[in-house]
Every structure is written in structure tokens, then in C-alpha cells.
Amino acid sequence: MSTILGAEAFQQMQAADPAQMLGLVSAAARRARQHWDYGLAHPLPIERLADIQQVLICGMGGSGSTGDLLVSLCSDSHLPLRVNKSGQLPAWVDRHTLVIGVSYSGNTAETLACLTQAQQQGALLHLLSAGGEVADFAAAHQLSRVPLDGGLPPRSALFDMFFALLGSLQKLRALHLPATADTLGALSQLDQLSAAWTARPDEKAPAPLQLARQLVGLQPIIWGVSQESEWVALRWKNQLAENAKTLALWSVLPELNHNEMVAICAAHHSRQALIYLNLETATPVADSIALALAADHLAAVEQLSAAGSTRLERLLYLTYFGDFMSVYLALLQGIDPTPIEAIEQFKARLAQAQA
């Protein structure tokens, strides 16, 4: 297969993308910088900062991924940092807990329920939304809120939400967030990746498109590494589901060596392809052995190592690669990546059931 993207193939991809999801992904780097500034302009209030002993981020879908990315980043945090993806708040939330509510639309039912419970349990609240009921809740209770630019599918606004949150939390030193210079370096890297990974006719296909070509007709199995690329693997699975309408599997090393490996090695899986996401440049010996075992039983095994000089840059590299790749996989198959009809049907039926 030629590595050059011909003009006809490019036009076919464009025709499958009437809402321009690829353009939204490409523009994510520019929007990230804008939302970093939004976060700096709307910081977490310094009152009660000394009282904070733990942090809980509440959000669903793409909004919840904001918390996952922050947890993945803050491996050296001196504060317990968790993500809650439900409408029920843990009982341990109290006045020493910072509850961060993230809802891109501002109308996520589960997140709104958690905010009400958090107030009842005496927690400190900090909110992010593009408006909606979350904005009304913040105004009614005089809570801090970082405003977001709206109008996007939440899954394509991950970097908007993440950098807005990152900017707003700069005073919370115990999280051990990246230095400002490192954050700005990561934003510059996103600009470079956006330019490099946006396909153009009659040019070499960018790396995410090349991987997508290899996955056409195959079921992806995404492997992450515990406390490293674990969440990124989940993000890839979710992006493949929403953008490419592809059911992918995901697992985490080294745990999968103690269970899933048995099923992989029990037969030849001719329609499954494995993608191993490595946050570091070197592959641990145990992971190399696992990959070699799996390679004998799968249609393909691909390894993707992150590029970047900081943990933030490497996390963003793998995340952004998956965002591009999932859209390209949709377009290569003539699938519009934007509609999410099943989610809309679920929400409509739930609303009817609760009426």
C-alpha cells in the first residue's frame, strides 16, 4: 500500500466527514492554548486551600476523561486524586474534599446530582462547563467556574477542558502540576502534531492514518501499561467506539499477563490486531515477552511509543494520536465520525422513563 494519500482518496474521506470532525481534531491544539488562558483567568479560590486533603473529579464521557488525564499526569501528587463517573458521590467526601465538576454541556444529569450531594456533604466545589445547569448552579451558590467555549462534541473538546482545568489549579501545589514552561512546551508540541498529522492530498499519509489503514477490517485490542498509558488505552477504545463505530478491546499490563493472555494464546485470532501503547521509549522486558507471545496468535501487533521530553508531552502525544487515528479509521470506511445516535436514543428513552 502506497504511503502517499492520493487526491481521490482524500476527497472520499472529505465526503464522509460532512460535520468536519477531522477539522475539530486538528484545531484541538489551538483551542487548548485558549483554554489554558481561560483557566489562568478563573483560578481555584485560595480560601480553604489549606483544608483540602483529597480531590475528586466528577464527569461523564469526554468530560470525565478530563479527570482521567489529570490523574495520569499527577503521578507524584501528594493529594489523593480520583475520578467519579456516576451519579452517586462516595460517602468519604467531606469538607476536606475538593470536588471538581466537569460537564462540557453543563447539563449532565450524573454530574449535577454529584454537585448537589457534594454541597450537602460540605465539600469545596470548583466547576467547568460551557454553560447549562452547571453554570446556573455555580451562579446560584457563588461557586468558582471556568467557562468553556461550547458547540463541540464533548469527545473533541478534551484538550479544551483539560487545559482549562490545569490552568485553574495552578495554586494547588500539592498536586505537583507541571511547571508553566513545561505546559507551554506541551502546547507547542500539540501545534506541531496537529500540523504533522492532518492529512493533505498527494502527500505522505500521516502516521495515524497509516495505522488506521492497517486496522480496516480488524478488531483493535489496545494494551496500556498500569500507571503509565492505562487511561490512554481506554481513551483509544472510547474514541474508536464513538468516531469509528468500532468495538475495541482494552487491557492493562502487567495484569493481563495473569488472565487475558490465556485466551489470546488459546487460538489464532485472525481478525484482531493489537496496539501496544508505551509512555516511555524503552519497552520493559516483561512487556516484550507478552507482545511476542501475542504476536503468534493475532493478525498484527503494533507498538507505539510516545514522543516528548516530559510526562505531559508523552501523554498528550499518545492521546492525540488516538484521536486522529479513530477519525481516519471512520473516514477510510466511509463512516461519518460525528453522529452518536445510540447515545442520543439512550438519553431520550431515559428522559421518557423518568418523566
C-alpha positions in Angstrom: 0.0 0.0 0.0 1.4 3.4 -1.0 2.2 5.8 1.8 1.1 8.7 -0.4 -2.5 9.9 0.1 -3.9 10.4 -3.4 -6.3 13.2 -4.2 -9.2 10.8 -4.9 -8.8 9.0 -1.6 -8.6 12.4 0.2 -11.8 13.6 -1.5 -13.5 10.3 -0.4 -12.5 10.9 3.2 -13.8 14.5 3.0 -17.1 13.3 1.7 -17.6 11.0 4.7 -17.0 13.9 7.1 -19.8 16.5 6.5 -19.5 17.9 10.0 -15.7 18.1 9.7 -14.7 16.1 12.8 -11.2 15.9 11.4 -11.1 19.6 11.4 -12.2 19.7 15.0 -9.5 17.3 16.0 -6.9 19.3 14.1 -8.0 22.5 15.8 -7.8 21.0 19.2 -4.2 22.2 19.7 -5.2 25.9 19.0 -8.2 25.6 21.4 -6.1 24.1 24.1 -3.9 27.2 24.3 -7.0 29.4 24.5 -8.5 27.3 27.3 -5.2 27.3 29.3 -5.7 31.1 29.4 -9.3 30.7 30.5 -8.2 28.5 33.4 -5.5 31.0 34.5 -8.1 33.7 34.4 -10.5 31.7 36.6 -8.3 30.1 39.3 -9.5 28.0 42.1 -10.1 30.4 45.0 -7.4 30.4 47.7 -9.9 30.2 50.5 -9.9 26.8 52.2 -7.0 25.5 50.0 -5.2 24.5 53.2 -8.2 22.4 54.1 -8.0 20.2 51.0 -6.9 16.7 51.8 -8.2 14.9 48.7 -9.6 15.7 45.2 -12.5 14.1 43.4 -13.3 14.9 39.8 -16.8 14.2 38.7 -17.7 13.8 35.0 -19.1 11.5 32.3 -17.9 10.6 28.8 -15.5 13.1 27.4 -15.8 15.3 30.4 -14.8 12.5 32.7 -11.8 11.9 30.5 -10.5 15.3 31.7 -10.2 13.8 35.2 -8.6 10.6 33.9 -5.9 12.6 32.1 -5.2 14.7 35.1 -4.9 11.6 37.3 -2.5 10.1 34.7 -0.4 13.2 34.8 -0.2 13.7 38.5 1.7 10.5 39.4 3.6 12.5 42.1 0.6 14.2 43.7 0.7 14.4 47.5 -3.1 14.5 47.4 -5.3 11.5 46.7 -6.8 12.2 43.3 -9.7 10.2 42.0 -12.3 10.3 39.2 -16.0 9.6 39.8 -18.2 8.5 36.8 -21.6 8.0 38.3 -24.4 10.0 39.8 -23.6 8.9 43.3 -20.9 10.6 45.4 -18.7 8.4 47.7 -19.5 8.6 51.3 -16.0 9.7 52.2 -16.4 13.1 50.5 -16.4 15.8 53.2 -15.3 19.4 54.0 -11.7 18.4 53.3 -12.5 17.3 49.7 -12.2 19.4 46.6 -14.9 18.2 44.2 -14.4 19.3 40.7 -17.4 19.1 38.5 -16.7 18.8 34.7 -19.6 18.9 32.3 -18.9 20.3 28.8 -22.6 20.8 28.1 -23.4 21.8 31.6 -26.4 19.5 31.7 -25.0 16.1 32.5 -27.5 14.6 35.0 -25.0 12.4 36.9 -22.6 15.3 37.4 -25.4 17.7 38.5 -26.5 15.0 41.1 -23.0 14.8 42.4 -22.7 18.6 42.8 -25.8 18.7 44.9 -24.5 15.8 47.1 -21.1 17.5 47.4 -22.7 20.6 48.8 -24.7 18.6 51.2 -21.5 16.9 52.4 -19.7 20.2 52.9 -17.1 19.8 50.1 -15.4 22.6 48.3 -16.6 22.8 44.7 -14.9 24.0 41.5 -16.7 23.7 38.2 -16.1 23.7 34.5 -18.8 24.0 31.8 -19.7 25.8 28.6 -23.0 26.9 30.3 -26.1 25.0 31.1 -27.4 24.0 34.5 -23.8 23.8 35.9 -23.4 27.5 35.2 -26.7 28.2 36.8 -25.7 26.1 39.8 -22.4 27.9 40.2 -24.1 31.3 40.0 -26.8 30.4 42.5 -24.3 29.1 45.0 -21.5 31.6 44.3 -19.1 28.8 43.2 -16.0 29.2 41.1 -16.4 28.1 37.5 -14.2 28.1 34.5 -16.2 28.9 31.3 -15.6 26.8 28.2 -16.3 27.5 24.6 -19.2 25.4 23.6 -20.7 23.9 20.4 -18.4 20.9 20.1 -18.9 17.1 20.6 -17.5 16.7 24.1 -15.1 14.0 23.0 -13.4 16.5 20.7 -13.1 19.1 23.5 -10.9 17.0 25.8 -7.9 19.4 25.5 -10.2 22.4 25.9 -11.4 21.0 29.3 -8.1 19.6 30.4 -6.0 22.8 29.9 -8.8 25.0 31.4 -8.7 22.8 34.4 -4.9 22.7 34.5 -4.7 26.5 34.4 -7.3 26.9 37.1 -5.5 24.6 39.5 -2.1 26.2 39.5 -2.3 27.3 43.1 -3.0 23.8 44.3 0.7 23.0 44.8 0.2 19.6 46.4 -0.9 18.2 43.0 2.6 18.7 41.7 1.4 20.0 38.4 3.9 20.7 35.6 5.8 23.9 35.6 4.4 26.7 33.4 7.3 26.3 31.0 6.6 22.6 30.6 2.9 23.2 30.0 3.7 25.8 27.3 6.1 23.3 25.8 3.3 20.7 25.6 1.1 23.2 23.9 3.8 23.9 21.3 4.1 20.2 20.8 0.4 19.9 20.1 0.7 22.6 17.5 3.4 20.6 15.8 1.5 17.3 15.9 -1.6 19.0 14.6 0.3 20.1 11.5 2.1 16.8 11.1 -1.0 14.6 11.5 -3.5 16.5 9.4 -3.8 14.7 6.1 -3.2 16.5 2.8 -3.7 15.3 -0.8 -0.7 14.0 -2.7 1.5 14.0 0.4 2.7 11.2 2.6 -0.1 9.8 4.8 0.5 10.9 8.4 1.3 8.2 11.0 -2.2 8.0 12.5 -3.7 7.5 9.0 -1.2 4.8 8.3 -2.1 2.9 11.4 -5.8 3.3 10.6 -5.2 1.7 7.2 -3.8 -1.3 8.9 -6.8 -1.7 11.2 -9.5 -1.6 8.5 -11.5 -4.9 8.8 -9.8 -5.8 12.1 -10.9 -5.5 15.7 -8.4 -3.5 17.7 -7.1 -4.7 21.1 -5.5 -1.8 22.9 -2.9 -2.5 25.6 -1.8 0.1 28.1 0.6 -0.1 31.0 -0.5 0.3 34.6 0.0 3.8 36.0 1.5 4.9 32.6 -0.6 4.5 29.5 -3.6 2.7 31.2 -6.0 5.6 30.7 -4.8 6.4 27.2 -5.7 2.8 26.1 -9.2 3.4 27.5 -9.4 6.7 25.6 -8.5 4.9 22.4 -11.2 2.3 23.0 -13.8 5.0 23.6 -12.7 7.1 20.6 -12.8 4.1 18.3 -16.4 3.4 19.6 -17.7 6.9 19.1 -15.8 8.1 16.0 -15.2 4.8 14.0 -18.2 2.9 15.4 -15.7 0.1 16.1 -15.9 -2.2 19.1 -12.4 -2.3 20.5 -11.0 -4.2 23.5 -8.6 -2.8 26.0 -6.4 -4.3 28.7 -3.6 -3.3 31.1 -0.2 -4.7 31.6 1.0 -6.4 33.7 -2.4 -7.6 35.0 -3.4 -9.1 31.6 -0.4 -11.5 31.8 -2.3 -13.2 34.7 -5.6 -13.7 32.8 -6.3 -12.4 29.3 -3.1 -13.9 27.9 -4.6 -17.4 28.3 -7.4 -16.5 25.9 -5.1 -14.8 23.4 -2.8 -17.8 23.2 -5.6 -20.4 23.1 -6.4 -19.9 19.5 -5.4 -17.9 16.4 -7.4 -14.7 16.2 -7.2 -13.7 12.5 -9.5 -10.6 12.8 -7.8 -9.0 15.9 -4.9 -6.6 15.9 -3.0 -5.5 19.0 -1.8 -2.0 19.6 0.6 -1.5 22.5 0.8 2.0 23.9 4.1 2.8 25.6 4.6 6.0 27.5 8.3 5.5 27.6 10.9 4.9 24.8 12.1 1.6 26.2 9.8 -1.5 26.4 10.1 -3.4 29.7 11.3 -7.0 29.3 8.0 -8.4 30.6 6.0 -6.4 28.1 8.3 -7.6 25.3 7.7 -11.2 26.2 3.9 -10.6 26.4 4.0 -9.0 22.9 6.0 -11.8 21.5 3.5 -14.4 22.8 0.5 -12.5 21.5 2.1 -11.9 18.1 1.9 -15.7 17.4 -1.9 -15.6 17.7 -3.1 -12.3 16.3 -3.3 -10.8 12.8 -1.0 -7.9 13.7 0.9 -6.4 16.6 1.9 -2.7 16.5 3.9 -0.8 19.1 3.5 2.9 19.6 6.0 4.7 21.8 5.2 8.3 23.0 7.4 11.2 21.9 8.1 14.1 24.3 10.6 15.3 26.9 8.0 15.5 29.8 5.3 13.2 31.1 2.7 15.7 29.9 4.0 15.8 26.4 4.1 12.0 26.2 0.6 11.6 27.5 -0.7 14.1 25.0 1.2 12.5 22.1 -0.5 9.2 22.6 -3.9 10.7 23.3 -3.8 13.0 20.2 -2.5 10.1 18.0 -5.6 8.1 19.0 -8.0 10.9 18.4 -6.6 11.4 14.8 -6.4 7.6 14.2 -10.0 6.9 15.2 -11.3 9.6 12.9 -9.2 8.4 10.0 -10.4 4.8 10.6 -14.0 6.0 10.3 -13.3 8.0 7.1 -11.5 5.2 5.4 -14.6 3.1 5.7 -17.0 5.8 4.6 -18.3 6.3 8.1 -19.3 9.7 9.4 -17.4 10.1 12.7 -19.7 12.7 14.2 -23.2 11.2 14.9 -23.6 9.2 18.1 -27.2 8.1 17.6 -27.2 5.3 20.2 -26.2 7.8 22.9 -28.9 10.2 21.9 -31.5 7.4 21.8 -30.5 6.3 25.3 -30.8 9.8 26.7 -34.2 10.2 25.1 -35.5 6.9 26.4 -34.2 7.6 29.9 -35.9 11.0 29.9 -39.2 9.3 28.9 -38.8 6.7 31.6 -38.1 9.4 34.3 -40.9 11.7 33.1 
